[in-house]
C-alpha cells in the first residue's frame, strides 16, 4: 500500500487520492445520493453477513455511515437517534 493512501470519506475503502472511491461516485464524478449509497452499503452488509436480517443490516449501516465524514451530518444519520 502506498504511503499516500487514504480512505474514502463515504465508505472507508482505501483510496489513492480524492475524497471518494469509484464505488461512491457517479459517472459525473460526484458523490452518489445518500439513499443510493445507503442501499448499496446495506446490500454489501447482507452479502458479507448472510445471517443478518434487513433491519439489522440497515441499523449497522447507519451506525457505520455516521462515522464517515461524507454522511455524519446527513439528516437521516442525525434522525436515527
C-alpha positions as CSV (number, residue, x, y, z in Angstrom):
1,X,0.0,0.0,0.0
2,X,1.1,3.5,-0.8
3,X,2.1,5.9,1.9
4,X,-0.2,8.4,0.4
5,X,-3.2,6.1,0.6
6,X,-6.2,7.4,2.4
7,X,-9.8,6.3,3.0
8,X,-13.0,7.2,1.1
9,X,-15.0,9.8,3.0
10,X,-18.2,7.9,2.1
11,X,-17.5,4.2,2.7
12,X,-14.0,4.0,4.2
13,X,-12.5,2.0,1.4
14,X,-8.7,2.6,0.9
15,X,-8.1,5.0,-2.0
16,X,-5.0,6.7,-3.5
17,X,-6.4,10.2,-4.0
18,X,-9.5,12.3,-3.7
19,X,-12.3,12.2,-1.2
20,X,-14.3,9.3,-2.6
21,X,-13.7,5.9,-4.1
22,X,-15.0,4.8,-7.6
23,X,-17.9,2.9,-5.9
24,X,-19.3,6.0,-4.2
25,X,-19.3,8.4,-7.1
26,X,-21.5,8.5,-10.2
27,X,-20.3,8.8,-13.8
28,X,-20.1,12.6,-13.3
29,X,-17.5,12.1,-10.5
30,X,-19.9,13.4,-7.8
31,X,-20.8,11.6,-4.7
32,X,-23.9,9.5,-5.2
33,X,-27.1,10.5,-3.2
34,X,-27.4,9.2,0.3
35,X,-30.3,6.8,-0.5
36,X,-28.3,5.2,-3.3
37,X,-25.2,4.8,-1.2
38,X,-27.2,3.6,1.8
39,X,-28.9,0.9,-0.2
40,X,-25.7,-0.3,-1.8
41,X,-24.0,-0.5,1.6
42,X,-26.9,-2.4,3.1
43,X,-26.7,-4.9,0.3
44,X,-23.0,-5.3,0.8
45,X,-23.6,-6.0,4.5
46,X,-26.2,-8.6,3.7
47,X,-23.9,-10.3,1.2
48,X,-21.0,-10.4,3.7
49,X,-23.1,-11.4,6.7
50,X,-25.8,-13.8,5.3
51,X,-27.4,-14.4,8.7
52,X,-28.1,-10.6,9.1
53,X,-31.7,-9.6,8.5
54,X,-32.6,-6.4,6.6
55,X,-33.5,-4.3,9.7
56,X,-30.2,-5.2,11.4
57,X,-28.2,-4.5,8.2
58,X,-29.8,-1.1,8.0
59,X,-29.1,-0.3,11.6
60,X,-25.4,-1.4,11.3
61,X,-25.1,0.6,8.0
62,X,-26.5,3.8,9.5
63,X,-24.1,3.4,12.5
64,X,-21.2,2.9,10.1
65,X,-22.2,5.8,7.9
66,X,-22.4,8.1,11.0
67,X,-18.6,7.7,11.3
68,X,-18.0,8.7,7.7
69,X,-17.2,12.4,7.0
70,X,-19.4,12.5,3.9
71,X,-22.5,11.4,5.9
72,X,-22.1,12.4,9.6
73,X,-24.2,15.5,9.2
74,X,-26.9,14.0,6.9
75,X,-30.4,14.3,8.3
76,X,-31.0,10.5,8.1
77,X,-28.0,9.9,10.2
78,X,-28.9,12.6,12.7
79,X,-32.5,11.3,12.9
80,X,-31.5,7.8,13.8
81,X,-31.5,8.7,17.5
